[in-house]
Amino acid sequence: MNPRLLRRPALVVLPLSAALALTALTGTAGAEPARHGHAARVVSTATLPDIPLARFSNALLPGSVRDDRNVDLGGIGSDLYPAERHGEYWTVTDRGPNGQIAVGKDKRRTFPVPGFDPAIVKVRTVGDRLQVVRAIPLTTASGAPVTGLPNQPGRDEAPYTHDASAPLPYNPNGLDTEGLVRDRDGSFWLVDEYGPSLVHVSARGRVLARHVPKGLGLTGADYPVVESLPSVFLKRKVNRGFEGLALLPDGDLVMALQSPLLNPDKATGEESRNTRLVRFSPRKNRVTAEYAYRFDPVGVVEPGQTKTSELKISSVVALGGDRLLVQERTDKSARVYEVRLRRSSDILGSAWDTTASPALEQLDGPAADRGPFLAKRLVLDLNTVPGVPGKIEGIAVEGSSTLVVVNDNDFGMTDGPEAFDAKGRLVDSGIETKLVRVRLAHPIR
C-alpha cells in the first residue's frame, strides 16, 4: 500500500471555481409544472456532470485510484440528507463501481476500481446542475481508506477484477454504505449492507465505531467493532443489508433492512413481504426497539412485476414525533408511505426477534393480517409523476409539501461482460445522477 494513504486525509472543500470547473453545463432543464388538476409534479431537475472517478478519488486520498477504467463519479444517490443551506444536501456513495458476470453456473461480483473509497459528498443545486462542493473520504482509525471491498469469505460475495478473471482480496474494513444522516455534533451515522451494520463516523470521515449483529465475528478491522445488534440480522440476504436511515427528533436512529431476512431459509426470505426497522439510541449505545414492516404486493409497487424478491426499502425519513416516511421500491418503481412507530409493533426481545418458528418472514395471508406490522398510508406513488428517474434511493423532505429525490446510477455500470470494452474501458450505460424536486398535492407535515 502506498504509505501516503496511511496519513489522515484532510477534509476536502472544493473552492467555488474548482466546483464550477467540475460541473460544466450538462444537465436536464427543470420540468414544466403539470397543467392538470392538483397531481404531484416535478418542479426542478439537477444533473451531476461527468467527473472522472480517479480525479475525484485522488483529490481525497492521493494515489488511491490508479486506473478508473473511464468510470465517472456516480452512486452518490444512496441517500440524501438536508445540509445547512437551502439547496444543499449530504449524499453518500455506495461501495463503488461493481457488477456481476456469469462464469459457468456462478455469478462473480466484480470491482473494476478496487481502490475506490466510499465518500460522503455534499452537493448543491445550481439551476439544472448538481455541483459537488465538499467530499469526505471514509477512513479507518489509522487514516487508511476503508474501501468498498467485502469483509468475510463465506459470508460476503467474493470480489473479482473487472472481467471476473482474477480474485481480489477481502477487506475487513470495507463498507457498502447506503443510508446517511448528520448528527447535531457534526458527526455522521451511516448504514452498511455487509454487516449489516450501523457506522458512526467523525465529521472528518474517520470510523469511530461499527455496530454489527451479535455473533458476526468480524476480526481484523482497523476501527472498533461492537456486536450490539440483534443476532437475527446475521440472516440478511447478500447485498440486501441495512439501506435506509433516519434521525428522529429525540436523537434516536431508525435503520431499515432493505429486504426480508432469509429466515428460516432462503426460499422463505425470497418470497416474504416482511422486513424490519431497528431503533438505536446513541445515548444508550444500544438497540431500543425493532419494528415489523410489511411490503405491499410487488405488483402494486411495480405494475406487471411478479417477483416478490424485487421489493426493497431504500430510504426512511423522519417527519417529527414518531412519524416516518418509508420508501418501497423495485429498480423501476417506487412508492412512499407514512408510518408511526408504535410500541404495539415493537418486536424487540419477542419470539419474532429470533429464528424460532414460525418466523416473522413466514407470516402471510390472514396470519399476516394479525401480525405485529406497522400501520401505513400511501403518501405518493412516484410511478405517477412524469420526470422521476428509476432506482430512486435517496429521499429528503423540503418544507411541508416537497420531496427531494435522487437516483443511484450505479456509476454508469451494467452487468455482464459487455460492461467493459476489449481495452477494459467502461461502456457507460448513459444513466445520469439526477436530483429531482417533487411538489406534492397535499402537505405531509
C-alpha positions, 0 to 999 in steps of 0.5 A: 500500500502506498504509505501516503494513504496511511496519513489522515486525509484532510477534509476536502472543500472544493473552492467555488471555481474548482466546483464550477470547473467540475460541473460544466453545463450538462444537465436536464432543464427543470420540468414544466409544472403539470397543467392538470388538476392538483397531481404531484409534479416535478418542479426542478431537475439537477444533473451531476456532470461527468467527473472522472472517478480517479480525479475525484478519488485522488483529490481525497486520498492521493494515489488511491485510484490508479486506473478508473477504467473511464468510470465517472463519479456516480452512486452518490444517490444512496441517500440524501440528507438536508445540509445547512443551506437551502439547496444543499444536501449530504449524499453518500456513495455506495461501495463503488463501481461493481457488477456481476458476470456469469462464469459457468453456473456462478455469478462473480461480483466484480470491482473494476476500481478496487481502490475506490473509497466510499465518500460522503459528498455534499452537493448543491443545486445550481439551476439544472446542475448538481455541483459537488462542493465538499467530499469526505473520504471514509477512513479507518482509525489509522487514516487508511481508506476503508474501501468498498471491498467485502469483509468475510469469505463465506459470508460476503460475495467474493470480489473479482477484477473487472472481467471476473478473471482474477480474485481480489482480496477481502477487506475487513474494513470495507463498507457498502454504505447506503443510508446517511444522516448528520448528527447535531455534533457534526458527526455522521451515522451511516448504514452498511449492507455487509454487516449489516451494520450501523457506522458512526463516523467523525465529521472528518470521515474517520470510523469511530465505531461499527455496530454489527449483529451479535455473533458476526465475528468480524476480526481484523478491522482497523476501527472498533467493532461492537456486536450490539445488534440483534443476532437475527440480522446475521440472516440478511440476504447478500447485498440486501443489508441495512439501506435506509436511515433516519434521525428522529427528533429525540436523537434516536436512529431508525435503520431499515433492512432493505429486504426480508431476512432469509429466515428460516431459509432462503426460499422463505426470505425470497418470497416474504413481504416482511422486513424490519426497522431497528431503533438505536439510541446513541445515548444508550449505545444500544438497540431500543426497539425493532419494528415489523414492516410489511411490503405491499404486493410487488405488483402494486409497487411495480405494475406487471412485476411478479417477483416478490424478491424485487421489493426493497426499502431504500430510504426512511425519513423522519417527519417529527414525533414518531412519524416516518416516511418509508420508501418501497421500491423495485429498480423501476418503481417506487412508492412512499408511505407514512408510518408511526412507530408504535410500541404495539409493533415493537418486536424487540426481545419477542419470539419474532426477534429470533429464528424460532418458528414460525418466523416473522418472514413466514407470516402471510395471508390472514396470519399476516393480517394479525401480525405485529406490522406497522400501520401505513398510508400511501403518501405518493406513488412516484410511478405517477409523476412524469420526470422521476428517474428509476432506482430512486434511493435517496429521499429528503423532505423540503418544507411541508409539501416537497420531496427531494429525490435522487437516483443511484446510477450505479456509476454508469455500470451494467452487468455482464461482460459487455460492461467493459470494452476489449481495452477494459474501458467502461461502456457507460450505460448513459444513466445520469445522477439526477436530483429531482424536486417533487411538489406534492398535492397535499402537505405531509407535515 
